[in-house]
Amino acid sequence: MKHFTSWREFEDYIYQFNRENDNHYNHINKPLVANIVFSNDTEDWVRHDYTEAERTYRITNSDKWWYGECIGRSLFGYCPAENGVLRLDDYIRNWKIERIYITQE
């Protein structure tokens, strides 16, 4: 299982992965699934005692974020503990990341 500690490192990996597998928006030849675990130290959170499960969001390489040919840059994350989806593109650069790990490649 691959692990990353920075968003930039993870982004570079996904861009490379998508190029190597000829992935395009709405045409994914090889899917990739990863979990982002955000840190409880994220300053703009109301609480700082979220469990790891509550801070973990599952993302895939199928979102517009990863493809320059798209007009938008949306990135959605699914939180199994909350049973909900959050649009992460508004937060990804400001929330502190504890770690990112790939669960399916």
C-alpha positions, 0 to 999 in steps of 0.5 A, spaced: 500 500 500 502 506 497 502 512 503 503 519 502 504 525 507 503 531 502 497 533 497 503 535 492 506 528 492 499 525 492 497 529 486 503 528 482 502 520 483 495 521 480 497 525 474 502 520 472 498 514 474 492 517 469 497 518 464 500 511 464 494 508 464 491 513 458 485 515 463 481 521 461 474 524 464 469 519 463 473 514 460 477 510 466 481 504 464 484 503 470 481 506 477 484 508 483 481 509 490 485 512 496 483 515 503 485 522 505 486 522 513 485 529 515 489 532 521 485 534 527 490 540 528 486 543 522 485 550 524 478 552 522 475 546 524 470 547 530 472 540 533 479 537 534 477 531 537 474 527 531 475 520 530 480 517 525 474 514 521 470 521 521 476 525 518 477 520 513 475 521 506 475 516 500 476 519 493 477 516 486 481 518 480 475 519 476 473 526 479 474 532 474 480 535 479 485 530 475 483 532 468 485 538 465 480 537 459 475 539 464 472 545 465 471 544 472 475 542 478 471 538 482 473 533 487 468 529 492 470 525 498 466 520 501 466 519 508 464 512 510 463 514 518 458 520 516 455 516 510 456 522 506 459 526 500 463 532 501 466 537 495 473 537 497 476 542 492 474 548 497 478 545 502 483 540 500 489 546 500 487 549 507 485 542 511 492 539 514 493 532 511 495 527 516 496 521 511 494 519 504 494 512 502 492 508 496 487 502 497 485 500 490 490 500 484 
